[in-house]
Amino acid sequence: MENSSDFNATVPLISAEALRAQIVENPLQACWSWSTAHVCVSMSSKCQNYLLGIIISICGNVLISVSLNIQKYAHVRQAQRGSKPYYRSGMWWSGVVLMGVGELGNFAAYGFAPASLIAPLGCVSVIASAVISVVFLKETIRASDVVGGSLAITGTYLLVTFAPHASTHITAHLVQYYAISWHFLLYLFIEVVLFCILLYLYKRRGVKHIVIVMLLVALLASLTVISVKAVSGMITESITSQLQLIYPIFYVMLVVMVASCAFQIKFLNQAMKMFDATEVVPINFVFFTASAIIAGIIFYQEFEGLALLNIFMFLFGCLLSFIGVFLIARNRPKIKQQDRTFIPMDKIPGRRNTDKVQPEAKTQTYGSLAAKLMCNRAGQTDD
């Protein structure tokens, strides 16, 4: 990036009149000047697109974290007041709208920057969510939050610095060429076979392990990243240059994007029901980022021509982001809700006993004969 700016400064762009004068005087020198100016414009345009994709992605992830905390606050307020359902709250719907805007920003970012860079930037959402929770929701800041945030920020800096900066213009012909390449067809075959095996274990064998479910989500996410970048890139190319929406491959990728997103959300919701969010969030981030990077490397060949040092530092940045997200999401405080396990006797008409008949679950008498005798003795005393 610095070389491009220095080169742009040393070789100034020339006007059309100056170019005509040079053609008359020295045709070879004029051709060199025109080609140099064309290269400068192309490099400057790619650099601007790259930075624009990063900025859009970061802003989108920040909006997503704000929306999640707004929805969380709406749930907490509804649980405390016990008033109307949360889906009738204007605050909750404002959070939903902000999430839609943030996801739309992430979708647009894939059209300007490599997929292997946009996906790891999802750690910005985790960092911003932790900061907002401490500042506005008055959650207690922990040492793991500080360490995790520092590691995630360092990893993000390494990702932005050493990621592949060259992002090709996505056209329908280019997507068709990538889709029929042998390395992608081999990757797709392996992914389909692995997905069928995991689905068989999950549905037929009843293996409800978190790694099985999150691997299903990650395999679908790789197709989502490929299709999202294709659709976003072709829409961007249609707006800025040539119309791409007339080609069938655009609608094929659109169907793949919608279908993979739907099934991905389905399995992710099942994981959230079976496991705690502190387990699902970091594992999903690691698996999703890894699948997005692999998809970008294989389908869009984003690491082609990248130096070995850049690849190493990029992967090291990913590792720091993974560790940071794990530390931030570990043992997050949960929303305290009213315990509905026991029924106070003073709430039942005609009963004089104000104690709770059922013993505490953590006592030694819970589930034993002594507990039954205690309940019977309480009933005889009331009668």
C-alpha positions, 0 to 999 in steps of 0.5 A: 500500500505504501509502495503504491502511494509512493509510486502514485506520487512520483508518476503524476497523472497526465491530461488528455491534451498533454498526452496528444502532444507527447504522441506527436513528439515521441510516440514511445514515451507517450505510450509509456506515460499512458500505461503508467498512469493507467496502472496508477489509477488501477492500483489506487482504485483497488486500494480504495475498494480494499479499505472501503470493504474493511470500514464497511465490515467493521461498522457492520459488526459494531452495529450487530453488537449494538443490536444484540445488546439492545435486544438483551436489554429488552429481554432483561427489562421484560423479565423484570417488569413481567409486562408485554412480550418482548416482540411487542417492544419498540426497543427490541424491534429497533435492535432487530432493524440495526442487526439487519443493517449490520448484516447488510453491511457485512454483505456489501463488504464481501464485494470490496475485500477478500472473503478471507479478510472479512470473515475474521473481522467478525471478532470486532462484534465480540469486542464491541459487545463486551465493551457495550455490556460493561459500559451500558448494561453495567456488567462486571469487567473481568481480567479475561475480558481485558486480555481477550480484547487485547489479543483480539485487537492485535489479531485484527491489526495483523489480519488487516496488515498481512491479508491479501490486498488484491481483490478481483472484480467479480463477474459472472464469467469469472464465477462460472470459471471458478465454479467448474475448476477441478480444485473446487469440484474436489473440495465440494465433493469432500464437503458433501461427503463429510456433511452427509456423514456428520448428518447421519451421526447427528440425526440417525445415531443421535450424537449430540456433541457440540463439535458435530453440530458446529461442523455442520454449521461451518460446512454450510457457512463455506457455501454461504461465504462463496455465494455471498461474495459472488452475489455481492461482487456481481451486484457491485460490478453491475452498479459500477461497471457492467450489468451482471444480473442477466446471467443465470449464475447470479441466480444460482448463487442467490439460491445457494446463498438463501438455502445455505443461510436458512439451514445454517441458522436452523442448526445454529439455533439447535446448538443454542438450545442444547448448549450454552452460549459461552460454548457456541459463540467461540466455537462457531467463530473459529469454525466459521472463520476457518471455513471462510478462509478455506473457501476464499483460498480454494474458490477465489484463489485469494492467497495466490502470489501471497508471500510466505511471511504474509501467510504466516502472520495472517494465520497468527492474527487469526489465532490471536483473534480465536484466543481473544474471542474464547477468553471474552465469551468464556463464563459470561454472566447470564440473565437472572430470571425468576426461579419458577421451580418452587411454588410458594404455599402462600400463593395457593388459596386456603393454605396457611403454610408460607414455607416451600414444600419441595426441598432444595435440589442441593440438599442431602434430602432431595429425592430421598425418603426423608424428603417425602416424609418431610412433605407428608409431615408438612401436609399433616401440619396444615390439616 
